[in-house]
């Protein structure tokens, strides 16, 4: 997660506590960790919330055992696990980078890659959120799509990054499902950059800037 001032600049947050909060940057967020996310607010504003990164649908009677930290663009509007959230509780998940892994040809270990937009500059993943009253859990998930270039060199999937101009339409529950899905088809035109970083990020015990320390040039 980006430095807090960057998060505040990216959204139209209206509450004093949202603007004055100053959490430290998070370098190594793992599924089931709590993360901030942004939803539609009042009077044209946007609202900051926090939830578990691993969606728990509003109707679930127990915590999901299957992976729910990502939702596939191909089925997000039809899957029983995600379709309700896609229809009415979409969100923005702030970031300024993320990770993907490849297998090392030398020792078969997992080599992490830090992926970011030039600058680097902050952005928002396309997310869904839910509140489950029975389990008293607020949670979220990030939508994925087939990887474009150059991401396809690392993995066949990539996280969906929304165009800032589409934030309001994405958050608005009145936006029809078909229109909301069309907002996901963003072509980044090769903008994403990546570089190999320290294997420190392979352990959730490591939470500092060492997780994005470059190992070698692209």
N, C-alpha and C positions, 0 to 999 in steps of 0.2 A: 504494500500500500504506500502511496505517495506521502510526502510531508503534508501535514494538516493544512497549512496555508494554501497549498496547491489545490487541495480538495475543495476548500471554501471558494476559491476563485472559479472553479469549474462549474459550480451549481448556484441556483438562486435559493440559498438557504435563508430563512427568515427569522429563526429563533436565535436569541442571544447565545444560548448554551451551545448551539451548533457551531456558531462562528468562533466562540472563545475556547472551545475544547481544543486540546493541542496534543493529541496522541503522537507518540513517536512513530516514525516510518516502520512498516513491517516488511521484512525482506524474505520471509520464508513461511508463507501461509499455507496450511495443509487442510485438506478436506476435514470437515467437522469443526474446524476453528471458527470462532466468531469473526465476522467481517462487517464493516459498514456498507450500507447500500442506500440508494436514494429512490424515493417514490414521489408521486404527485402530491403536492401540498395544497394549502389554501390560498385563495386570492392571487393565483398565478405563480405562487412560489413552489419550491420543492422541499421535501422533508427527508431528513436523515434518520435512518433506523439502523438497527444492528441485529444480525441473526446468524445462525449456524450455517456454514457453507456445506450443505447437504440437505436438499429439500425434503421436508416432511409435509406431505399434502395435508390440507385442512381436514380431510376425512379419515386420515390414517388412525388406526387404533393402537399401533405400536410403532416404535422407531424403525424406519426401513432398513432392511439388511442389504438390499441390492444397492449398487452405486447410484446415487442421486445428486452428485455434485456437478454433473454436466447433463444437458438435455440436447438431443440431436435436432438440428434444424429440419431434417426430413420428416420427423414425426412429432415435433413439439406441440403442434396444434391438434393432434389426434390421439396421442398417447394418454392412457388413463391417468398416469402419474403426473402429467404436466399440463394437460389441456385446460383445466380450470384456471390455473395460474396464468397461462398464456392469454386466456380470454379477458382476465380482469385485474390481475395483480402483477404487472410487469415492473421491472426496476432497472436501475443503472448501478453497476458495481464498479467503483473507481479503482484505477490502477495506473502505474506508469511502466509496467513491465510484467512479464510472466516467464515461466520456464517450460522447456521441453527437453527430452532426453534421447540420446542415441547410445548404442552399444559400442564400447571401445574395441577396435580391432587388435589392440595390444594386450589388454588384460581382461577383456570381456566385461569390464565394469561399466557403470552407468555414467556417461558424460553429460553433465547439464549444460544447457544453452539458455542464456538470458535473451529474451525477445522484447523489442521495444520499438517505439516510433522515434524518428529523428528528433534530436533536441537534447536529451530525450524529453518528450512532452506527455502530459497526462491524458488519459482517455477513459472511456466507460465501456465495460463489457455489457452486452445485452443479457439481462438477468430476469429471473422470475422469483417471486417470493410468496410465502404463505404463513399464516398463523394458525396453529393447531391448538384449539382451546383445551381439548381433552388432555393433551400432553404438555400444555403450557409451553409451547416451543414456537419461536419465530425463526424462519430459515429461508435460504435462497439457493439458487443454482445458476450456472452460466451456460449459455447456449453455444454449441459448437457447429462448425460447418466444414465441408471438405476444404483441405488446405490448398491455397494458391501459391504462386511463386513469390518469394523464395522459400516459404515455410514448408513446401512439399519436400524439400531436401531433408527435413528433420522428421516430419510426421505426416500422416495422411489426413489429419484433422487440425483445425485451429479454432481458437476462441473467437466469437463474433465481437468485433469492435464497432460500435455505432458511430455514425456521423453526428457531430454535435448539433447540426441543424435538425436532426430527427428526434432529439430528446423528448420534446413536449408531446409529439404524436405517439412515441413509444410508451410514455408513461400514462397517457390519457386512456382510462378504461373505456371511453366511448369510441376509441379507434377500432374499427371492425377488424376481426381476426385476419382476414385476407390482406388488409392494408398493413397491419402490424407485421405480418410475415414478410411482406415486400420490403420493409425497412431493413431487414436482416441481410439483404443481398448487396452488401457493400463490397466493391472492388477496391482494395487498398493500393492497386497499381504498383506492387512491389515495394511499397513504403516500409513495410516491416523490416527491421534489421535484427541480426542476432550475432552473438559471439559466445564462445565457450567460456565457462566460468568455473570457479573452484567447486570441487566435489563436496565442499562444506555444506552446500544446500541439500545434499542427499540425506542429511540428518536434521530432523525437526528441532534438535537441541540447539542447533546453530541459528541464531536469529539476527545477526548483525550484518554490516555491510560487506563482510568477507564472502557472503553468499553471491554477490555479483562481481567479485574480483575477477578480471579477465585472466584467462590462462594462456590464450594464444590469439593472434589476430584472425579475422575471418578468412 
